Amino acid sequence: MGLLERTGVLDRYKVSPTQGTSGLLTGQPALSPFAQQAARNIGGVLGIDMRTPEEKILAATAGIDRTTAAGQLEAIEARLKFETDPDKRNTLGQQAVQLRRQMASDARAVATAERTAKESKDLLDLNTRAEPILREAGYIELADMAANGSLTQAQITSNLGNIRKDKITLERNQNDLAGAILNTPELEGTEAFKLAQQGKVPKIAPRFQPQYLAGLREEADQAQFVKTVEARKGGEKIATDLKEGLTTFAEAQRQAADLGNVTYGDVKFYKVGDEILPTRERKQQDGTKDVVTWSPNLNKYVEVDETRLERVPPEREPKTPRVVSPVSKNQSAEVLSAFDFEENTTDKPGQPFSNKEKFNELDTTQRKRALRNIANRAAQLKAQNPGTTFSQHIQTAIEEEMSKIKFTEGTFDDTVEYNPAPMIKDWTP
């Protein structure tokens, strides 16, 4: 019983229980609204807070922005200070827990987004810095990828590390390519090593020699990887896919790391948008399954929405499907290097523009197409002429491909017309 009630000051203002309770179940006769107001006025004079719990809650939560999770939590915590109903307190407590979890999740999402944005910016900056280094070293395709900001940090780190390593090796061998090959332990026992012992190394311009060495080492690493993964349970398919060009070396290494946890089904071909891509089922260790398709941009298999897939009829499937060019990095280096030699840097009678001038006028896509066509043609000529080397046929292939380019020098700009035979992507029919 309150002080004012004990003194009897409010007796004449009491009402029967049937007239209302004012929300307070005290078992005592309730006060009329007039009595409640009088009690608050007198309590204020005496320094006593005579407000009901509901009024205290309303006052405490007034002005709180409840449109945010933080505001909702603040309102709940304010109400819990004055709420006396056990059931309501329990409900409010559960709501507070949920809000705190939501706020923690939102904070993690924001932090992740900020971290991703920073990583993307840092990666773009790294690509920008790496591009001129890769281009100078002769890694034209990688340099073009860096210019588009599409190289991963691992790719940049690996390739820049290889460039430095191979430059050091070449410097120690006074830029003698044969000596550099013979002093690269990873190449011992390879065909390139045997040819170097015989002094039969291809003619490579100095700036492309690091790339050529890197290509040889990658070939050796890949050959060793195939032997190792074939010996593991479930690794035969990974090795076969790599040898048949159905996956990249990096993707094969990733799949090998997942052996025992993830298995891949046989390749089938589906139309995804305007492209026909190799697609396969992926099964996790827990039995869950999804479908992955080859991403030409990311150079790996990625999860795809099955509703976007359109099965390709068997007669439209490619006869020799590949997602990786059969041309090795060292062969690409040989082709690029050839454009630095006199036969391609000087004009010929009746041809006012050298092969290198024509090549340099091509845009990035056209250069890539020309390089691939030249390398493929040189490989074809090698296969048609047993006992010959790839290098022996590069110049013939260059002359054939460059003859398809018409270059006209104008007053204000240059005109380039390039009409190569249609090049269909390796993974399309």
C-alpha positions in Angstrom: 0.0 0.0 0.0 1.4 3.4 -1.0 2.1 6.3 1.3 -0.9 8.3 0.1 -3.2 5.3 0.5 -2.0 4.7 4.1 -2.8 8.2 5.0 -6.3 7.9 3.6 -5.9 10.9 1.4 -7.2 9.0 -1.6 -10.0 7.0 0.0 -12.8 9.2 -1.4 -11.4 8.8 -4.9 -11.5 4.9 -4.9 -13.8 3.1 -7.3 -15.2 -0.4 -7.2 -13.4 -3.2 -9.2 -16.3 -3.2 -11.7 -15.4 0.4 -12.7 -12.0 -0.5 -14.0 -8.5 -1.5 -12.8 -6.4 1.0 -14.6 -4.3 -2.0 -15.6 -3.0 -2.7 -12.1 -4.1 -6.1 -10.6 -3.3 -5.3 -7.0 -6.4 -6.9 -5.4 -7.2 -3.5 -3.9 -9.9 -1.2 -5.1 -8.6 0.7 -8.2 -8.2 4.4 -8.4 -10.3 6.5 -10.7 -8.5 8.5 -13.4 -9.0 11.6 -11.3 -7.4 9.9 -8.4 -4.5 8.7 -10.5 -3.8 12.2 -11.7 -4.1 13.5 -8.1 -1.6 10.8 -6.9 0.9 11.8 -9.6 0.6 15.5 -8.7 1.0 14.8 -5.0 3.8 12.3 -5.6 5.6 14.9 -7.6 5.5 17.3 -4.8 6.8 14.6 -2.4 9.5 13.5 -4.9 7.8 10.1 -5.5 7.3 8.7 -9.1 3.6 7.7 -9.1 3.5 6.8 -12.8 2.2 3.3 -13.8 4.7 0.8 -15.5 2.9 1.5 -18.8 3.5 5.2 -18.5 7.1 4.7 -17.6 7.6 2.5 -20.6 6.0 5.0 -22.9 8.2 7.8 -21.5 11.4 5.7 -21.8 10.8 4.6 -25.4 9.6 8.0 -26.7 11.8 9.3 -29.5 13.5 6.0 -30.2 13.9 5.2 -33.9 12.4 1.8 -34.3 13.0 1.5 -38.0 16.5 0.0 -37.3 17.5 -3.1 -35.4 19.5 -1.0 -33.0 16.5 1.2 -32.3 14.3 -1.8 -31.7 16.8 -3.3 -29.3 17.1 0.0 -27.4 13.3 0.1 -27.1 13.1 -3.4 -25.8 15.9 -2.8 -23.2 14.1 0.3 -22.1 10.9 -1.5 -21.7 12.5 -4.4 -19.7 13.5 -1.9 -17.0 9.9 -1.3 -16.1 8.0 -4.4 -17.4 6.7 -6.5 -14.5 4.7 -9.2 -16.4 6.9 -12.4 -16.4 5.5 -13.6 -19.8 6.1 -10.3 -21.4 9.6 -10.1 -20.0 10.4 -13.5 -21.4 9.0 -12.6 -24.9 11.0 -9.3 -24.9 14.1 -11.2 -23.8 13.8 -13.6 -26.7 13.2 -10.7 -29.1 16.3 -9.0 -27.8 18.4 -12.1 -28.4 17.2 -12.4 -32.0 17.9 -8.7 -32.6 21.4 -9.0 -31.2 22.1 -12.0 -33.5 20.7 -10.1 -36.5 22.8 -7.0 -35.7 25.9 -9.2 -35.4 25.1 -10.9 -38.7 24.6 -7.5 -40.3 27.8 -6.2 -38.9 29.7 -9.3 -40.3 28.1 -8.8 -43.7 29.1 -5.1 -43.8 32.6 -6.0 -42.7 32.8 -8.7 -45.4 31.5 -6.3 -48.1 34.1 -3.6 -47.0 36.9 -6.2 -47.0 35.8 -7.6 -50.4 35.7 -4.0 -51.8 39.2 -3.3 -50.4 40.6 -6.6 -51.7 39.1 -5.9 -55.2 40.7 -2.5 -55.2 44.0 -3.9 -54.0 43.8 -6.6 -56.6 43.1 -4.1 -59.4 46.1 -2.0 -58.2 48.2 -5.2 -58.2 47.1 -6.0 -61.8 47.9 -2.4 -62.9 51.4 -2.7 -61.5 52.0 -6.2 -62.9 50.8 -5.4 -66.4 53.9 -3.6 -67.7 56.3 -6.1 -66.1 54.4 -9.1 -67.6 54.3 -7.3 -71.0 58.0 -6.5 -71.0 58.8 -10.1 -70.1 56.8 -11.3 -73.1 53.7 -12.6 -71.2 51.4 -10.9 -73.7 48.2 -12.8 -72.8 48.8 -12.5 -69.1 49.6 -8.8 -69.6 46.3 -8.3 -71.4 44.5 -10.1 -68.6 46.2 -7.9 -66.1 45.1 -4.8 -68.1 41.5 -6.0 -67.6 42.2 -6.6 -63.9 41.3 -10.3 -64.2 44.5 -11.9 -62.8 44.3 -13.4 -59.3 46.9 -12.5 -56.7 48.2 -16.1 -56.8 48.6 -15.9 -60.6 50.4 -12.5 -60.3 52.7 -13.7 -57.5 53.5 -17.0 -59.2 54.3 -15.4 -62.6 56.3 -12.5 -61.2 58.2 -14.9 -59.0 58.9 -17.1 -62.1 60.1 -14.1 -64.1 62.5 -13.1 -61.4 63.7 -16.7 -60.9 64.2 -17.2 -64.6 65.9 -13.9 -65.1 68.4 -14.8 -62.3 69.0 -18.2 -63.9 69.6 -16.6 -67.3 71.9 -13.9 -65.8 74.0 -16.6 -64.0 74.3 -18.4 -67.4 75.2 -15.1 -69.2 71.9 -15.3 -71.1 72.8 -18.7 -72.5 69.5 -20.4 -72.9 70.9 -23.9 -73.2 73.0 -23.3 -70.1 69.9 -22.0 -68.2 67.9 -25.1 -69.2 70.7 -27.4 -68.1 70.9 -25.6 -64.7 67.2 -25.8 -64.0 66.8 -28.9 -61.8 63.1 -29.3 -62.6 63.9 -29.8 -66.3 66.3 -32.7 -65.9 65.2 -35.7 -67.9 62.8 -33.7 -70.1 62.9 -33.5 -73.9 64.0 -29.8 -73.6 66.9 -30.9 -71.3 68.1 -33.5 -73.8 67.9 -31.1 -76.7 69.9 -28.5 -74.6 72.6 -31.1 -74.0 72.9 -31.5 -77.8 72.9 -27.7 -78.3 69.6 -27.9 -80.1 67.6 -25.1 -78.5 65.2 -22.9 -80.4 66.1 -19.3 -81.2 64.4 -17.2 -78.6 64.7 -13.4 -78.3 66.3 -12.5 -74.9 63.1 -10.7 -73.5 61.1 -13.9 -74.2 63.5 -16.3 -72.7 62.1 -16.1 -69.1 58.7 -16.9 -70.4 60.1 -19.8 -72.4 61.8 -21.2 -69.4 58.6 -20.8 -67.3 56.7 -22.7 -70.0 59.2 -25.6 -69.9 59.0 -25.8 -66.1 55.2 -25.8 -66.1 55.2 -28.6 -68.6 57.6 -30.6 -66.4 55.5 -29.8 -63.3 52.4 -30.9 -65.1 53.9 -34.1 -66.2 55.0 -34.9 -62.6 51.6 -34.0 -61.3 49.9 -36.4 -63.8 52.1 -39.3 -62.6 51.3 -38.5 -58.9 47.6 -37.9 -59.2 47.1 -41.0 -61.4 48.5 -43.1 -58.6 45.8 -41.8 -56.2 42.3 -43.3 -55.9 39.9 -41.3 -58.0 42.7 -39.3 -59.5 42.7 -41.0 -62.9 39.8 -38.8 -64.1 41.6 -35.7 -63.1 44.8 -36.8 -64.9 42.8 -37.7 -68.0 40.9 -34.4 -68.1 44.2 -32.5 -67.8 45.8 -34.5 -70.6 42.8 -34.1 -72.9 42.6 -30.4 -72.3 39.3 -30.6 -70.4 40.7 -28.6 -67.4 43.6 -26.3 -66.6 46.6 -27.3 -64.6 45.4 -25.0 -61.8 41.9 -26.4 -61.8 43.3 -30.0 -61.8 45.5 -29.2 -58.8 42.4 -27.8 -57.0 40.4 -30.9 -57.7 43.2 -33.1 -56.6 43.3 -31.2 -53.2 39.5 -32.1 -52.9 40.0 -35.8 -53.6 38.0 -37.9 -51.2 35.6 -35.0 -50.5 34.4 -34.2 -53.9 33.9 -36.3 -57.0 33.1 -35.2 -60.6 31.0 -36.9 -63.1 31.7 -37.3 -66.9 31.6 -34.3 -69.1 28.4 -33.5 -70.9 27.7 -30.6 -73.1 25.1 -28.0 -72.5 24.2 -24.7 -74.0 24.7 -21.8 -71.5 23.5 -18.6 -73.1 25.1 -18.5 -76.5 28.0 -20.9 -75.7 28.3 -24.7 -75.6 30.3 -25.5 -72.5 31.4 -28.8 -70.9 29.3 -29.4 -67.8 29.5 -32.1 -65.1 27.8 -33.2 -61.9 29.7 -32.6 -58.7 29.0 -34.7 -55.6 30.1 -33.8 -52.1 31.1 -36.3 -49.5 27.8 -35.8 -47.6 25.9 -36.8 -50.7 24.7 -33.4 -51.9 25.0 -32.8 -55.6 25.1 -29.8 -57.9 26.1 -29.0 -61.5 29.2 -27.1 -62.5 30.1 -25.7 -65.9 33.3 -24.5 -67.3 33.9 -20.7 -67.0 36.2 -19.4 -69.8 36.7 -16.2 -67.9 37.6 -17.8 -64.6 39.4 -20.8 -66.1 37.6 -23.2 -63.7 34.4 -25.1 -63.2 31.7 -23.1 -61.4 28.3 -23.8 -60.0 25.5 -23.1 -62.4 21.7 -22.8 -62.2 20.4 -26.0 -63.9 17.4 -24.1 -65.2 19.8 -22.2 -67.5 21.2 -25.3 -69.1 20.0 -26.6 -72.5 21.2 -30.1 -73.4 23.2 -30.3 -76.6 22.2 -33.2 -79.0 25.1 -35.7 -79.4 25.5 -34.8 -83.1 26.3 -31.2 -82.1 28.9 -32.1 -79.4 32.5 -31.2 -80.3 34.5 -34.0 -81.8 37.7 -33.0 -79.9 36.5 -30.9 -77.0 39.0 -28.8 -75.1 38.9 -25.9 -72.7 42.6 -25.4 -72.8 44.6 -24.5 -75.9 46.9 -27.4 -77.0 49.7 -24.7 -77.5 52.0 -24.6 -74.5 53.4 -21.5 -72.9 56.9 -22.1 -74.3 55.5 -22.6 -77.8 53.6 -19.3 -77.4 56.9 -17.7 -76.3 58.6 -19.0 -79.5 55.9 -17.5 -81.7 56.1 -14.1 -79.9 59.8 -14.2 -80.0 59.9 -14.8 -83.8 58.3 -11.3 -84.3 61.5 -9.8 -82.9 63.7 -11.3 -85.5 64.9 -9.6 -88.7 62.7 -11.6 -91.1 59.6 -10.1 -89.4 60.9 -6.6 -88.5 62.0 -5.5 -92.0 59.9 -4.7 -95.0 60.0 -7.0 -98.0 59.8 -6.1 -101.7 56.2 -5.2 -102.6 55.2 -5.3 -98.8 55.7 -1.8 -97.3 54.8 -3.1 -93.8 56.7 -5.7 -91.9 55.0 -8.6 -90.1 55.7 -7.0 -86.8 54.1 -3.7 -87.8 51.0 -5.6 -88.9 50.9 -7.6 -85.7 51.3 -4.6 -83.5 48.3 -2.9 -85.2 46.0 -5.7 -84.2 43.8 -5.2 -81.1 44.1 -7.6 -78.1 41.5 -10.0 -79.4 42.9 -10.1 -82.9 46.5 -10.6 -81.6 45.4 -13.5 -79.4 43.6 -15.1 -82.4 46.6 -14.5 -84.7 49.1 -16.1 -82.2 46.8 -19.1 -81.6 46.4 -19.6 -85.4 50.1 -19.3 -86.0 51.0 -21.8 -83.2 48.3 -24.2 -84.3 49.5 -24.1 -87.9 53.2 -24.6 -86.8 52.1 -27.6 -84.7 50.1 -29.0 -87.7 53.1 -28.7 -90.0 55.3 -30.4 -87.4 52.8 -33.3 -87.2 52.8 -33.6 -91.0 56.6 -33.6 -91.1 57.9 -36.3 -88.7 61.4 -35.6 -87.3 61.0 -31.8 -87.5 60.6 -29.4 -84.6 57.9 -26.9 -83.8 60.4 -24.0 -84.3 61.2 -25.0 -87.9 57.6 -24.2 -89.0 56.9 -21.0 -87.1 58.1 -18.6 -89.8 56.0 -20.4 -92.5 52.9 -20.1 -90.2 53.6 -16.4 -89.6 53.8 -15.7 -93.3 50.6 -17.5 -93.9 48.7 -15.7 -91.1 50.2 -12.2 -91.8 49.2 -12.4 -95.4 45.6 -12.2 -94.3 46.2 -8.8 -92.8 45.9 -5.7 -95.0 47.4 -2.6 -93.4 46.8 0.8 -94.9 48.6 3.9 -93.4 46.3 6.9 -93.6 46.8 10.7 -93.0 44.9 10.7 -89.8 44.8 7.1 -88.7 45.8 3.6 -89.8 43.4 1.0 -91.2 43.8 -2.6 -90.4 41.8 -5.4 -92.1 42.2 -8.8 -90.7 40.2 -11.7 -92.2 41.5 -14.9 -90.7 39.8 -18.2 -91.0 37.0 -18.4 -88.5 38.4 -19.5 -85.2 35.8 -21.4 -83.2 36.4 -21.8 -79.5 38.0 -25.1 -78.5 35.0 -26.1 -76.5 32.4 -25.4 -79.1 31.5 -27.6 -82.1 
